[in-house]
Amino acid sequence: MPPGNHLITTILFLLILLPLPSPTTATAITETPKFREAPAFRNGKNCPISKWPENPYDPSTIHIAMTLDYSSPYLRGSIAGVLSVLQHSTCPENTFFHFLAVRRHFNHLNKTITSTFPYLNFNLYNFNPSLVRHLISSSIRRALDQPLNYARIYLADLLPTTVNRIIYLDSDLIVVDDVDKLWNIELNDRVLGAPEYCHANFTHYFTHKFWFHPIFPKTFENRTPCYFNTGVMVIDLQKWRNDDYTQKLEHWMRVQKRYRIYELGSLPPFLLVFAGNVKQVEHRWNQHGLGGDNLEGQCRDLHPGPVSLLHWSGKGKPWLRLDSKKPCPLDSLWAPYDLFRHQSLFSDS
């Protein structure tokens, strides 16, 4: 054998014997967390000590539900939202977060949450997209058609039955007040509490096929429906379970598949089921529409009045506008809560 071939054979033999690093090892070495670690937020001296879940009915625990999508830029908004809740809470250690996500993202999400919020009380719940995918109709904006956008419909089924009340928060908002004030609103006999906007033209949320149908408009008989935004809701989950409101929402989604009675994602079914029977919450708890309309996403100003929560509902999201160097004036209010690690402009390579 020529000397050159003998050397090549020896090298190949040695390479075969060398152990290759496992994919998980390689990932652990090179992977950098996407978000900076948040400060540790501690209870004030007068806060009771939360005993949930050891005491499943502990009244001092605030339960908040959000969706997490590891494959979407909305995760950046969710992280900012969590930080805002903790930063403005008097008793942040008494807040328990219930995150809905698809199971294949659990490992990545768990690493992300624990590295960003090492002291956070949270649990991940599997939301199976097949629960709702067959019920979803296309809407005016693709982001509204994602299955996780409908996960709020299934909160009562996915969360432990010992969780009787929940605050649901969207992924494009920040809280700038103590969330305990929202948690303690009295729902009375209502299932759901949210800020209502009765000046909005309610007819715009449904198509002519709905309003000219002989039966559909009668769903609003004996109630005065007002628009409310489903990105901020206080929900009595026990009442929801007792009357199976999930099934009622799914009913209207099936009607939509057949008749095309609305154009706006998961919002209209909530309006059909709850509008006119919502416990009014102060408008300060959902200064919504900061993302503009659903088509253009143009800049908007705050509504008159005090502010406890800023919500970038609509097409324009603050993280996208900030990254593009074309922010709206109010996007600067979101920026301090952004924990995203931007890639360095310089490289050693």
Secondary structure, DSSP 8 states (H G I E B T S, - for coil): --HHHHHHHHHHHHHHHS----HHHHHHHH---SB---------TT-----TTTSTT-TT-EEEEEE--TTSTHHHHHHHHHHHHHHT-SSGGGEEEEEEE-GGGHHHHHHHHHHH-TT-EEEEEE--GGGTGGG----SSGGGGSGGGGGGGGHHHHS-TT--EEEEE-SSEEE-S-HHHHHT---TT-SEEE-EETTS-GGGGS-HHHHTSSSGGGGGTTS---EE-TTEEEEEHHHHHHHTHHHHHHHHHHHHHHH----STTHHHHHHHHTTS-EE--GGG-B--TT--SSS-------SS--SEEE--SS--HHHHHHTT---TTHHHHGGG--B----S----
